């Protein structure tokens, strides 16, 4: 049950992604901003990568960090891939392999950010919450 609390944010965020991608896209695209859609995908999966890194690191703390972070990256990227497949069947949506690339890059940066913060905290460079 303790481990579940580390996964709840990631699972809730995955459910949010699924729910949002199940909706018909109604917002007009702004063509003046290049790669706007890819930036949204990047940020969306940055957050998911970060949350998955937190969950995997706390679930398997005794394992090598690189392995848990690799699993987090895989899970977040696989969710992005499955989301693109899902969108292929949603009216008004389409699947795009470049979106999967943006998802994977966002996931990678999210995982690396989580790992970097953890590393800096362990070295004492970033104070823990509640400590001055």
N, C-alpha and C positions, 0 to 999 in steps of 0.2 A: 504494500500500500504506500510505503514511503517513496518508492521509486516512481509510482504513478504520478505523484505531484510534480515531478520533474518533466514528465511527458505531457501533462495536461495542457500547458501553453502551446506546445508544438502541435498536438492533436487538434486543439481548438482553432489554431491558425490554419491548419490544413482544411478543416471543415469550412472555415470562412472562405478560403480560396476556392474550394469546390462550389460553395453556394454562389459566390460572385460570378464564377465562370459558367454557372448554369443559367444565368440570366442573359437575356438578349441584350446586346450592347446598344444602348440608346444615346450615349453621349456622342456628339459630333466630334470627329477627329480634327485636330488642329494641324493643318498641313504646314504651317509656318515653322513648327518646331520639329526638326528632324529627329528621328529615332525616339519620339515621345513614348510610343508603346513599348519599346525595348527598355527604356529607362524605368517604366512602371514595373515591367517584369523583373528587371535587375533588383530594384528596391524590395519588391514583394518577396523574392527568394533570398535576398540578403537577410531579411528578418527570419525567414524559415530556416536558413542555414545556421543562423545564430542560435535559434531555439533548439534545433536538433543537436547542435554541438553541446549545448548545456545539458540536454537530456541524456545523450550518450555518455558524456564525461562523468555525470553523476551516477548513472546506472552501472557503468563498468569502470569505476575509479581505479581499480587495481590493474587494469589492462594498460598497455602502452598508449600514451596519449595520441600518438599518430594514428593508431588503429581506430580509436573511438572517433577521432575527427574525420578520418576517411569514411567511416560508416555514416556519420552525420552528413557529409557531403553527398554520399551515394543516396541516402534517404531523401534529402531535399531535392536533389536533381531528378531522382526517379519520380517524385511527386510532380515535378514540373513536366516531365515527359508524359505521365499519365493524364495530367491536366490538359495538355495539348491534344491528346487522343480524345479525351472527353469533349473538348470544345468542337471537334470535328462533327459531332452529332447534335450540337446545340444550334437551333435556328438563329441566324444572325451572327454566328461566330465561325471562326475557321481555325484550323491547325496550321502552325508555321514553325518550321524547324529552326528558324533564326530566333524565335521566342524561346525555344529549348536552350539554345546557346546562351541567351541573356539570363535565363533561369539558372543555368549551371554556373555562369560567372558570378551572379549574385549570391548563389549558395556558397561558392568557394570563398568569396570575400567575407561573407557572414561568418563562416567557420573560422577563417584565418583571423578575423577580428576578435572572435570569442577566445581563440587560442592565445592571441597576443595579449589580451587583457589578463587572462589567467597567468600567463608567463610573467607579465609585469607585476601582478599582485604577488606572485610567489617570490619575486626578487625584491619586493618592498617598494617598488617604484610607484605603484598605485595603491593608495590607502583603501583598506576594506571599509565597507559601509559602517557608519556609526563610530568610527575611530577618527580621531583628529591627528 
